[in-house]
Amino acid sequence: MEIINKYVIKKGDMVVQPFDTKERKYGGTRVLKYKQPTEELKERAHKIIERSCRFYGSSYHFKKEDTIRITGIISKSPILFTPLFPTYFFPTHSDRKDENTWINIHYVQSIKSLKDRKSKVTFVDNQFITIEISGHSMRHQYLNAIYYYYMMDREARITTFDPDAPIDYTKPQLNIYEALAKYSLFEHK
């Protein structure tokens, strides 16, 4: 695998997971990608998350505050990088923990509890990861992210004055008003 630097989350990224390098514990990051080879990065996972937030228009702190404001989820808050493609990620641990892994809800196929407070997450392309977090906690984090996704979608439909029709990002021509409606939810009030 090629090791690269200065990575930004993009379409098709399923997992941002720290791993040990010879220089330091959790010093590198693996990015599992949908139906593509895994990429290994020479930087910590949280740095990639922070850079990706800035790339998509806001700091990590403000993305986290937006989640709290919209959902009330104050512990291990999921974040949305951009509403233009599926980038709702949830953390497995506190963002202050180096072992924290970020998982994109749109690619999760199943979560299975394992022995010794571990869980296995299988993705829609049959890749999987095993994480040192109980299945119960993993499902809780996953459901928090689904709730955030639901609240964003609901608010965007209300804002576009058509609560019965979800925004369709797969259309050949994206309605910029619909996309801006989701971004408007981040406006600090």
Secondary structure, DSSP 8 states (H G I E B T S, - for coil): --EESS----TTEEEEEEE--SSSTT-EEEEEETTEEEEEESS-HHHHHHHHHHHTTS-HHHHHHHHHHHH---SS--EES-TTS--EEEESS-TTSTT--EEEGGGEEEEEEETTTEEEEEETTS-EEEESS-HHHHHHHHHHHHHHHHHHHHHHHHHTT-TTS---TTSSS--HHHHHHHHHTTS--
